[in-house]
Amino acid sequence: MSGKLLKSGLIVSAMTLISRVLGLIRDVVVANFVGAGAAADVFFFANRIPNFLRRLFAEGAFSQAFVPVLSEVKAQHGDDAVRALIAKVSGTLGVIVTLVTLFGVIASPVIALLFGMGWFIEWLNDGPDAQKYELASLMLKITFPYLWFISLVALSGAVLNTYNKFAVAAFTPVFLNIAIIGSAVYLAPQLDEPAMALAWGVFAGGLVQLLFQLPFLAKAGLLVMPKWGWSDPDVKKIRTLMLPALFGVSVSQINLLLDTVIASFLLTGAVSWLYYSDRLIEFPLGLFGIAIATVILPNLSRHHATANSASFRHTLDWAIRFIAMFGVPAMAALMVLAQPIIMLLFMRGEFSQHDVLMVSYSLMAYATGLLSFMLIKVLAPGFYARQDIKTPVRIGIIAMVANMAFNLMLAPWLSYVGLALATAMSASLNAFLLYRGLALAGVFHFRKNTWFFLAKIILASLVMAGSLFWLSPPFTAWLNFDFWAQVTRLLLLCGLGIVNYFVMLWLLGVRLSHFRVQTIAESN
C-alpha cells in the first residue's frame, strides 16, 4: 500500500511541479506587464471571484462529496453503475453551473459591488480609483465563465483519480498557465488596457483544460451522455454531502476572499501584494499538501467502504508524516528567503523594489500557516471519506468567524499584513479542530512515535533556517547583484539548506523506512 501511495503521490507532485513552475512563470509575466498597481488589483480581484467559486463549488465541495460516493459505487456495484452515476451527475452539475455562470456574467456589477465595496464607494463619489469598479465589472463578465469550464474539469478529474489516473488531472492546470502567459505576451500589447488580455487568458485556459481531459475519459470508457438526475439516490447523497461542504472544505478560500473585500478599502497595491504572496504559498501547498490529499481521498474512501479502520488510520498517519517532512522546512525557508525569492521572480518591469518589500511582509505572515494549510488538506478527507460533512462544516464556520475577528484585531494595526496573519492563525485553529474531531471520534490520533518524528522535523528545520539566515546577504546586497548572481546565490542557498536539513534528519535518526505504512503500523 505505501508503495502505491508513494508512487501516486510522486506522480501527482511531479505533474503539480510542472504546473506550479509554469504558474510562477505566469506570475512573473503578469508582474512584468501590470505590476502591483490599480489594473493588477482589478485583474486579481476579477480572477479571484470565479477561482473562489471553483475551489468552493467544483474542486472543493463537489470533489469531496463526489469521490467517496463514486468510490463506494465502484466498490459495490462495478463500472456500469459508475458510468450511470457519471451521466446523472454531469447532467445535473452542468445545468446548475450553467445557471450560476449566466447569473455571474449578467450580475457582474452587483458582484463587483459586493466584493469590491471600497472601489464602488470611490465610483459613487467620483474618486481617483473610480475606474477600478468599472473595470472589475467588465473583467468579471470575461472571467466568470471559467467556473463553467472548470466545474466539468473537476468532475472528469475526480473520475480519473478514482481510477488511479492521477497524472491527467494534476497536469491539466498547465494549460491555464500557458493560456494566460500567451495572452499576456501576444494579446496584451494590442490592447489599451493590458490587464484585459489576462482576463481573456483565463477564459481560454478553462476551455482548453476541459478539451484536454475529455479524450482520457473516452479512452477509459467513462465519457457518457449527461442526463438530468436530481432525484437519483446517489445524486441525492452527493447533494446532501456537498451542500454543507460548501463551507467546510474551502474555509481558507473564503478567508482569502474576505481579505480581498477588506483590502479594497486599504492602500492601492494591497490586493496585489496579498495575491503574489498567496501564490508563493500555493507552490509548496499544491506540490505536497494538495497532491497528497488528492491521492489519499480515494484510498481513504475505499478503506471506509470495506471497513478497514487500521488501513484508514495508517494512511492518514503516513500522509501527515509526508507533508510535515516537506511543509515545515518550506515554511521556514519562505520566511527567511522571502525577499530574495520575490526579487528574483518579480522585480522587473512595473514591479518595483517597494513592491518586493510589501509582498515579502505578507508572504512571511502567510508562511506561518503553511503547515496548517497542508494539514487541513490532509485531515479534512478523514471526514469526507467517512461521509461525515457536518463536523468539518462546524469547524470551518468557527475558523471563518475567528478569521474575521483576527482581521478586525490585526488589520488596523498591521494593514494588509494583518489580513495575511489572520488567515494563517485561522488556518491553524482549523487544523487543530479537525485533528481534535478525528481524535474524539476515535478515528485517528497521533501516537508517541509520530510526535517524536514531528519534533525531529521541527528541530532540523530550525537548524536549516538558522544557517540560511546566517549565510544570506542583506537586502541591500541582493539589490546590487545582477540577475544571474541572484539566481546563483539563491540556488546555492537552497541547495545548502536542503543538504543541511536532510543531514540533520539523518543525524536525528529519521530514515526512509519511517514512511512505509507497514512500519507505521508496526510502531503503533
C-alpha positions as CSV (number, residue, x, y, z in Angstrom):
1,M,0.0,0.0,0.0
2,S,2.7,2.5,0.9
3,G,4.5,1.9,-2.4
4,K,1.4,2.6,-4.4
5,L,0.6,5.7,-2.3
6,L,4.1,7.0,-2.6
7,K,4.2,6.3,-6.3
8,S,0.9,8.1,-6.8
9,G,2.0,10.9,-4.6
10,L,5.2,11.4,-6.5
11,I,3.3,11.3,-9.9
12,V,0.9,14.0,-8.7
13,S,3.7,16.0,-7.2
14,A,5.7,15.9,-10.4
15,M,2.8,17.0,-12.5
16,T,1.9,19.6,-10.0
17,L,5.5,20.8,-10.0
18,I,5.3,21.4,-13.7
19,S,2.0,23.3,-13.3
20,R,3.4,25.4,-10.3
21,V,6.6,26.3,-12.1
22,L,4.5,27.5,-15.1
23,G,2.3,29.3,-12.6
24,L,5.3,31.1,-11.3
25,I,6.4,32.0,-14.8
26,R,2.9,33.2,-15.4
27,D,3.0,35.5,-12.3
28,V,6.5,36.8,-13.4
29,V,5.0,37.7,-16.8
30,V,1.9,39.3,-15.2
31,A,4.1,41.2,-12.8
32,N,6.2,42.5,-15.7
33,F,3.1,43.7,-17.6
34,V,0.8,45.1,-14.9
35,G,3.0,45.2,-11.7
36,A,1.1,45.7,-8.5
37,G,-0.9,48.8,-9.4
38,A,-4.6,49.6,-10.0
39,A,-5.0,47.4,-13.1
40,A,-3.3,44.5,-11.3
41,D,-5.6,44.8,-8.3
42,V,-8.6,44.6,-10.6
43,F,-7.4,41.6,-12.5
44,F,-6.6,39.7,-9.4
45,F,-10.0,40.6,-8.0
46,A,-11.8,39.5,-11.2
47,N,-9.8,36.3,-11.3
48,R,-10.2,35.5,-7.6
49,I,-14.1,35.5,-7.6
50,P,-14.5,32.6,-10.1
51,N,-11.5,30.9,-8.7
52,F,-13.1,31.1,-5.2
53,L,-16.3,29.6,-6.6
54,R,-14.2,26.9,-8.4
55,R,-12.5,25.8,-5.2
56,L,-15.6,26.1,-3.2
57,F,-18.1,24.6,-5.6
58,A,-16.2,22.5,-8.1
59,E,-12.9,21.2,-6.9
60,G,-13.7,21.7,-3.2
61,A,-17.2,20.7,-2.0
62,F,-18.1,18.8,-5.1
63,S,-15.0,16.6,-5.3
64,Q,-15.0,15.9,-1.6
65,A,-18.7,14.8,-1.8
66,F,-18.4,13.0,-5.2
67,V,-15.3,10.9,-4.8
68,P,-16.5,9.0,-1.7
69,V,-19.8,8.2,-3.3
70,L,-18.2,7.2,-6.6
71,S,-15.7,5.0,-4.8
72,E,-18.5,3.3,-2.9
73,V,-20.5,2.7,-6.1
74,K,-17.4,1.4,-7.9
75,A,-16.5,-1.0,-5.0
76,Q,-20.0,-2.3,-4.5
77,H,-21.7,-2.2,-8.0
78,G,-19.0,-2.1,-10.7
79,D,-18.2,0.0,-13.7
80,D,-21.6,0.1,-15.3
81,A,-23.1,1.7,-12.2
82,V,-20.2,4.2,-12.2
83,R,-21.0,5.2,-15.8
84,A,-24.7,5.7,-14.9
85,L,-23.7,7.8,-11.9
86,I,-21.3,9.9,-14.0
87,A,-24.1,10.6,-16.6
88,K,-26.5,11.8,-14.0
89,V,-24.0,13.8,-12.0
90,S,-22.6,15.5,-15.1
91,G,-26.1,16.4,-16.4
92,T,-27.2,17.8,-13.0
93,L,-24.0,19.7,-12.3
94,G,-23.9,21.0,-15.9
95,V,-27.4,22.6,-15.6
96,I,-26.7,24.1,-12.2
97,V,-23.3,25.6,-13.1
98,T,-24.7,27.0,-16.4
99,L,-27.3,28.9,-14.4
100,V,-24.7,30.1,-11.9
101,T,-22.4,31.2,-14.7
102,L,-25.1,33.1,-16.5
103,F,-26.1,34.9,-13.3
104,G,-22.4,35.8,-12.6
105,V,-22.0,37.3,-16.1
106,I,-25.2,39.3,-16.0
107,A,-24.9,40.4,-12.4
108,S,-21.2,41.2,-12.6
109,P,-21.7,44.9,-11.5
110,V,-23.5,43.7,-8.4
111,I,-20.8,41.1,-7.6
112,A,-18.1,43.8,-8.1
113,L,-20.1,46.0,-5.7
114,L,-20.4,43.3,-3.0
115,F,-16.8,42.1,-3.0
116,G,-15.1,45.4,-4.0
117,M,-17.1,47.8,-1.8
118,G,-14.2,50.2,-1.4
119,W,-14.0,50.6,-5.2
120,F,-17.7,51.0,-5.5
121,I,-17.7,53.8,-2.9
122,E,-14.9,55.5,-4.9
123,W,-17.0,55.2,-8.1
124,L,-20.1,56.7,-6.4
125,N,-18.1,59.6,-5.1
126,D,-16.2,60.0,-8.4
127,G,-12.9,59.4,-6.6
128,P,-9.5,58.7,-8.0
129,D,-10.0,54.9,-8.0
130,A,-13.5,55.0,-9.6
131,Q,-12.2,53.3,-12.7
132,K,-11.4,50.2,-10.7
133,Y,-15.1,49.4,-10.1
134,E,-16.0,49.8,-13.8
135,L,-13.0,47.7,-14.9
136,A,-13.8,45.0,-12.4
137,S,-17.4,44.7,-13.6
138,L,-16.2,44.3,-17.2
139,M,-13.5,41.8,-16.3
140,L,-15.9,39.6,-14.3
141,K,-18.0,39.1,-17.5
142,I,-15.0,37.6,-19.1
143,T,-13.5,35.5,-16.2
144,F,-16.8,34.2,-14.8
145,P,-17.4,31.5,-17.5
146,Y,-14.2,29.9,-16.2
147,L,-16.4,28.5,-13.5
148,W,-18.4,26.5,-16.0
149,F,-15.4,25.0,-17.7
150,I,-13.5,24.2,-14.5
151,S,-16.5,22.6,-12.8
152,L,-16.7,20.0,-15.6
153,V,-12.9,19.6,-15.4
154,A,-13.2,18.9,-11.7
155,L,-15.8,16.3,-12.4
156,S,-13.7,14.5,-15.0
157,G,-10.6,14.8,-12.9
158,A,-12.4,13.3,-9.9
159,V,-13.5,10.3,-12.0
160,L,-10.0,9.7,-13.4
161,N,-8.5,10.0,-9.8
162,T,-10.9,7.3,-8.6
163,Y,-9.5,5.0,-11.3
164,N,-5.9,5.9,-10.1
165,K,-5.2,8.0,-13.2
166,F,-3.8,10.9,-11.2
167,A,-1.4,12.4,-13.7
168,V,-4.0,13.7,-16.1
169,A,-5.9,15.8,-13.6
170,A,-2.6,17.0,-12.0
171,F,-1.2,18.1,-15.3
172,T,-4.4,19.9,-16.5
173,P,-3.7,23.3,-14.8
174,V,-0.6,23.7,-17.0
175,F,-2.9,24.8,-19.8
176,L,-4.4,27.6,-17.8
177,N,-0.9,29.0,-17.2
178,I,0.0,28.6,-20.8
179,A,-3.1,30.5,-21.9
180,I,-2.5,33.4,-19.5
181,I,1.2,33.6,-20.5
182,G,0.3,33.6,-24.2
183,S,-2.4,36.3,-23.7
184,A,0.0,38.5,-21.7
185,V,2.8,38.2,-24.3
186,Y,0.8,38.4,-27.6
187,L,-2.6,40.0,-26.8
188,A,-1.7,42.5,-24.0
189,P,0.4,44.8,-26.3
190,Q,-2.5,45.1,-28.7
191,L,-5.0,46.4,-26.1
192,D,-5.4,49.8,-24.4
193,E,-5.7,48.0,-21.1
194,P,-3.2,45.1,-20.9
195,A,-5.0,43.5,-17.9
196,M,-8.0,42.7,-20.2
197,A,-5.8,40.3,-22.1
198,L,-5.2,38.4,-18.8
199,A,-8.9,38.0,-18.4
200,W,-9.3,36.5,-21.8
201,G,-6.4,34.2,-21.0
202,V,-8.4,32.9,-18.0
203,F,-11.4,32.2,-20.3
204,A,-9.3,30.4,-22.9
205,G,-7.5,28.4,-20.2
206,G,-10.7,27.0,-18.8
207,L,-11.8,25.9,-22.3
208,V,-8.5,24.2,-23.1
209,Q,-8.4,22.3,-19.8
210,L,-11.8,20.8,-20.4
211,L,-10.9,19.8,-24.0
212,F,-7.7,18.2,-22.8
213,Q,-9.4,15.8,-20.3
214,L,-12.2,14.5,-22.5
215,P,-10.1,12.1,-24.6
216,F,-8.8,10.5,-21.4
217,L,-12.3,9.9,-20.2
218,A,-13.2,8.4,-23.5
219,K,-10.2,6.1,-23.5
220,A,-11.2,4.8,-20.1
221,G,-14.7,4.2,-21.3
222,L,-16.1,6.8,-18.9
223,L,-17.2,9.5,-21.3
224,V,-21.0,9.3,-21.3
225,M,-24.0,11.4,-22.3
226,P,-25.1,13.7,-19.5
227,K,-28.6,13.1,-18.0
228,W,-30.7,15.1,-15.6
229,G,-30.6,13.1,-12.3
230,W,-31.6,15.4,-9.5
231,S,-33.8,12.7,-7.8
232,D,-31.3,9.8,-8.2
233,P,-30.5,8.3,-4.8
234,D,-26.7,8.6,-5.3
235,V,-27.0,12.1,-6.6
236,K,-29.2,13.0,-3.6
237,K,-26.4,11.6,-1.4
238,I,-23.8,13.8,-3.2
239,R,-26.1,16.8,-2.8
240,T,-26.6,16.1,0.9
241,L,-22.8,15.8,1.4
242,M,-22.0,18.8,-0.9
243,L,-24.3,21.5,0.5
244,P,-22.7,21.7,3.9
245,A,-19.2,21.1,2.5
246,L,-19.6,24.4,0.7
247,F,-18.3,26.0,3.9
248,G,-16.3,23.1,5.4
249,V,-14.0,22.3,2.6
250,S,-12.8,25.7,1.5
251,V,-12.7,27.9,4.5
252,S,-9.2,29.1,3.7
253,Q,-10.6,30.3,0.3
254,I,-13.5,32.1,2.0
255,N,-11.0,33.8,4.3
256,L,-8.9,34.9,1.3
257,L,-12.0,36.3,-0.4
258,L,-12.9,38.2,2.8
259,D,-9.3,39.5,2.9
260,T,-9.9,40.9,-0.7
261,V,-13.1,42.7,0.5
262,I,-11.2,44.4,3.3
263,A,-8.1,45.0,1.2
264,S,-10.3,47.0,-1.3
265,F,-10.5,49.6,1.5
266,L,-6.8,49.7,2.0
267,L,-4.0,51.4,0.0
268,T,-3.6,50.7,-3.7
269,G,-1.5,47.6,-4.2
270,A,-2.8,45.7,-1.1
271,V,-4.9,43.2,-3.2
272,S,-1.9,42.6,-5.5
273,W,0.6,42.2,-2.6
274,L,-1.7,39.6,-1.0
275,Y,-2.1,37.9,-4.3
276,Y,1.6,37.5,-5.1
277,S,2.4,36.2,-1.6
278,D,-0.5,33.8,-1.7
279,R,0.7,32.5,-5.0
280,L,4.1,31.7,-3.5
281,I,2.4,29.9,-0.6
282,E,0.4,27.9,-3.1
283,F,3.5,26.5,-4.7
284,P,4.5,24.2,-1.8
285,L,0.9,23.7,-0.7
286,G,0.0,22.3,-4.2
287,L,3.2,20.4,-4.6
288,F,2.8,18.5,-1.3
289,G,-0.4,19.2,0.6
290,I,-2.9,19.1,-2.3
291,A,-1.1,16.4,-4.1
292,I,-1.1,14.0,-1.1
293,A,-4.7,14.9,-0.3
294,T,-5.7,14.1,-3.9
295,V,-4.0,10.7,-3.6
296,I,-5.4,9.7,-0.2
297,L,-9.1,10.5,-0.6
298,P,-9.9,7.6,-2.9
299,N,-7.8,5.3,-0.7
300,L,-9.5,6.5,2.5
301,S,-12.9,6.2,0.8
302,R,-12.1,2.6,-0.2
303,H,-10.9,1.7,3.3
304,H,-14.1,3.1,4.8
305,A,-16.3,1.3,2.3
306,T,-14.5,-2.0,3.2
307,A,-14.5,-1.2,7.0
308,N,-10.7,-1.4,7.1
309,S,-10.2,1.1,10.0
310,A,-6.5,0.1,10.6
311,S,-5.5,1.0,7.0
312,F,-7.6,4.1,7.2
313,R,-5.7,5.3,10.3
314,H,-2.2,4.3,8.9
315,T,-2.9,6.1,5.6
316,L,-3.7,9.3,7.4
317,D,-0.6,9.0,9.6
318,W,1.6,8.4,6.5
319,A,0.1,11.5,4.8
320,I,0.8,13.7,7.8
321,R,4.4,12.5,8.1
322,F,4.9,13.1,4.4
323,I,3.6,16.7,4.4
324,A,5.4,17.6,7.6
325,M,8.7,16.4,6.2
326,F,8.4,19.0,3.4
327,G,5.9,21.5,4.8
328,V,7.9,22.6,7.9
329,P,11.2,23.3,6.1
330,A,9.3,25.0,3.2
331,M,7.6,27.3,5.8
332,A,11.0,28.1,7.4
333,A,12.7,28.7,4.1
334,L,10.0,31.0,2.8
335,M,10.2,33.2,5.9
336,V,14.0,33.5,5.7
337,L,14.4,33.9,2.0
338,A,11.1,35.8,1.2
339,Q,12.8,39.0,-0.1
340,P,15.4,37.4,-2.5
341,I,12.8,35.0,-3.8
342,I,10.3,37.8,-4.6
343,M,13.1,40.0,-6.0
344,L,14.3,37.2,-8.4
345,L,10.8,36.3,-9.6
346,F,9.0,39.6,-9.9
347,M,11.2,42.7,-9.7
348,R,11.2,43.9,-13.3
349,G,9.0,46.0,-15.5
350,E,6.2,47.5,-13.4
351,F,7.1,45.6,-10.3
352,S,9.2,47.8,-8.0
353,Q,11.6,47.4,-5.1
354,H,8.9,48.8,-2.9
355,D,6.6,46.0,-4.1
356,V,9.2,43.4,-3.2
357,L,9.3,44.6,0.4
358,M,5.5,44.8,0.6
359,V,5.0,41.3,-0.8
360,S,7.7,39.9,1.5
361,Y,5.9,41.1,4.6
362,S,2.6,39.4,3.7
363,L,4.5,36.3,2.5
364,M,6.2,35.8,5.8
365,A,2.8,36.2,7.6
366,Y,1.1,33.7,5.3
367,A,4.1,31.3,5.7
368,T,3.4,31.0,9.4
369,G,0.3,29.0,8.5
370,L,1.7,26.9,5.7
371,L,1.8,23.6,7.6
372,S,-1.7,24.3,8.9
373,F,-2.9,24.8,5.3
374,M,-1.4,21.5,4.4
375,L,-2.8,19.7,7.4
376,I,-6.3,20.9,6.6
377,K,-6.0,19.4,3.1
378,V,-5.0,16.0,4.6
379,L,-7.2,15.9,7.7
380,A,-10.4,17.0,6.0
381,P,-10.5,13.9,3.8
382,G,-10.6,11.9,7.0
383,F,-14.1,13.2,7.5
384,Y,-15.2,13.3,3.9
385,A,-14.1,9.7,3.1
386,R,-16.4,8.6,6.0
387,Q,-19.2,10.9,4.5
388,D,-19.1,13.0,7.7
389,I,-19.6,16.5,6.5
390,K,-21.2,18.2,9.5
391,T,-18.2,18.1,11.7
392,P,-15.8,19.9,9.3
393,V,-18.5,22.3,8.5
394,R,-18.9,23.3,12.1
395,I,-15.1,23.6,12.4
396,G,-15.0,25.6,9.2
397,I,-17.6,28.1,10.4
398,I,-15.7,28.5,13.7
399,A,-12.5,29.2,11.8
400,M,-14.1,31.6,9.4
401,V,-15.6,33.6,12.3
402,A,-12.2,33.6,14.0
403,N,-10.6,34.8,10.9
404,M,-12.9,37.8,10.8
405,A,-12.2,38.5,14.4
406,F,-8.5,38.3,13.8
407,N,-8.9,40.6,10.8
408,L,-10.6,43.2,12.9
409,M,-7.9,43.0,15.5
410,L,-4.9,43.0,13.2
411,A,-5.8,45.0,10.1
412,P,-6.0,48.4,11.9
413,W,-2.5,47.7,13.3
414,L,-0.7,45.8,10.5
415,S,-2.9,46.8,7.5
416,Y,-2.8,44.1,4.7
417,V,-0.1,42.1,6.6
418,G,-2.6,41.7,9.4
419,L,-5.0,40.1,6.9
420,A,-2.4,37.5,5.9
421,L,-1.5,36.8,9.5
422,A,-5.2,36.4,10.4
423,T,-5.6,33.9,7.6
424,A,-2.7,31.9,8.9
425,M,-4.0,32.0,12.5
426,S,-7.5,30.8,11.5
427,A,-5.9,28.0,9.4
428,S,-4.0,26.8,12.5
429,L,-7.2,26.8,14.5
430,N,-9.0,25.0,11.7
431,A,-6.3,22.3,11.5
432,F,-6.3,21.8,15.3
433,L,-10.0,21.4,15.5
434,L,-10.0,18.9,12.6
435,Y,-7.4,16.8,14.3
436,R,-9.3,17.1,17.6
437,G,-12.5,16.0,15.9
438,L,-10.9,12.9,14.4
439,A,-9.3,12.0,17.8
440,L,-12.6,12.4,19.7
441,A,-14.4,10.2,17.2
442,G,-11.7,7.5,17.7
443,V,-10.8,7.6,14.1
444,F,-7.2,8.9,14.3
445,H,-4.8,10.3,16.7
446,F,-1.1,10.9,16.9
447,R,0.9,8.1,18.6
448,K,4.0,8.8,20.7
449,N,6.4,7.9,17.9
450,T,4.6,10.3,15.5
451,W,5.1,13.2,18.0
452,F,8.8,12.3,18.2
453,F,9.0,12.3,14.4
454,L,7.4,15.8,14.1
455,A,9.8,17.1,16.8
456,K,12.8,15.9,14.8
457,I,11.3,17.6,11.7
458,I,10.9,20.9,13.5
459,L,14.4,20.8,15.0
460,A,16.0,20.1,11.7
461,S,14.0,22.9,10.1
462,L,15.1,25.4,12.7
463,V,18.8,24.5,12.2
464,M,18.3,24.9,8.4
465,A,16.6,28.2,8.9
466,G,19.3,29.5,11.1
467,S,22.0,28.5,8.6
468,L,20.1,30.2,5.8
469,F,19.6,33.4,7.8
470,W,23.4,33.5,8.7
471,L,24.5,32.8,5.1
472,S,22.0,35.0,3.2
473,P,23.3,38.5,2.2
474,P,21.3,41.6,3.4
475,F,18.6,43.0,1.3
476,T,20.7,45.9,0.0
477,A,23.4,43.4,-1.1
478,W,20.8,41.4,-3.1
479,L,19.8,44.7,-4.9
480,N,23.3,45.1,-6.1
481,F,23.5,41.6,-7.6
482,D,22.7,41.2,-11.3
483,F,20.1,38.7,-12.3
484,W,22.4,35.7,-12.7
485,A,24.2,36.5,-9.5
486,Q,20.8,36.4,-7.7
487,V,20.0,33.1,-9.4
488,T,23.3,31.6,-8.4
489,R,23.3,32.7,-4.8
490,L,19.7,31.7,-4.3
491,L,20.2,28.3,-5.8
492,L,23.3,27.8,-3.7
493,L,21.4,28.8,-0.5
494,C,18.5,26.5,-1.3
495,G,21.0,23.6,-2.1
496,L,22.9,24.2,1.2
497,G,19.6,24.4,3.1
498,I,18.3,21.1,1.6
499,V,21.6,19.3,2.4
500,N,21.7,20.8,5.9
501,Y,18.1,19.7,6.6
502,F,18.4,16.1,5.4
503,V,21.8,15.7,7.1
504,M,20.2,16.9,10.4
505,L,17.3,14.4,9.9
506,W,19.7,11.6,9.3
507,L,21.7,12.5,12.5
508,L,18.4,12.6,14.4
509,G,17.6,9.0,13.2
510,V,15.0,9.7,10.5
511,R,15.1,7.0,7.8
512,L,13.2,6.4,4.6
513,S,11.6,3.3,6.2
514,H,9.7,5.6,8.5
515,F,7.4,6.5,5.5
516,R,6.3,2.9,4.9
517,V,2.7,2.3,6.1
518,Q,3.8,-1.2,7.3
519,T,6.4,0.4,9.6
520,I,4.0,2.9,10.9
521,A,1.5,0.1,11.7
522,E,4.1,-1.9,13.5
523,S,5.4,1.0,15.5
524,N,1.9,2.0,16.6
